[in-house]
């Protein structure tokens, strides 16, 4: 695979990478670093991609391995805002709900994050099993536990 | 972005490696005159140089460790491979730093006959703290990865 084809494929699938970075890193700088690291690891791993699976499936494997195996200490999450809001966020706001969901996912263990990220990407149990190396049954059992855990997290931090 | 030298991780590791190479090279060049290497026994000089080389090798291996994760079938396999590499590197990290402390103690206490035990006790205390501290750091890193492997295992 040449560089142009690779970069085009990355561009086509960049949403996947942004989501993984969002789930595994809280601070924007850490996310940028992780994104950069994943793209580099993908490029270096390209010779190992034999086209037996979809590019996205292969991309998930390398990206998730990179995100989980990186042990560097993350920066504390700091968020700067131009202006302080006049009112608290609306409880029904979809953006707020999305943010809460990401916070809850962020509190999960690294491998749980991987499973729920793949699940939220609408991948089938079979596809998740192929990426992670778990059996389909195990994927189902583990996802049930994770969903329950997320519900608890959302309840305890409304 | 596809070049190794532009990566943030690479830059950090390269900077650290450069610092360590410079610092230990200065020690290697000047220790003989500055710390009376000529008056020390040959074995003390050899031990010190070997320990410096061990620490430098450790840094170089650290640089290699941030190289590609590669494609190993599925996530569990890839993480198991990373865990194995991390364990080996952790052992080498603790051993090389311990060797450095021992080498310093051997070198500086080589010609001391009186109160040599003070050096040995001090070096022993430093070695214990260092090994304990490094083991804790690496233990925590390995635990995170080991737990991740467990979670993606049946």
Interface residues (C-beta under 8 A of the other chain):
Chain A: X3 X6 X7 X32 X33 X36 X37 X39 X40 X41 X43 X44 X45 X48 X49 X58 X61 X62 X64 X65 X66 X68 X69 X70 X71 X72 X109 X110 X111 X112 X114 X130 X131 X132 X133 X134 X135 X138 X142
Chain B: X1 X2 X4 X6 X7 X8 X9 X67 X68 X69 X70 X71 X73 X74 X75 X76 X77 X78 X79 X82 X86 X141 X144 X145 X147 X148 X149 X150 X151 X152 X153 X154
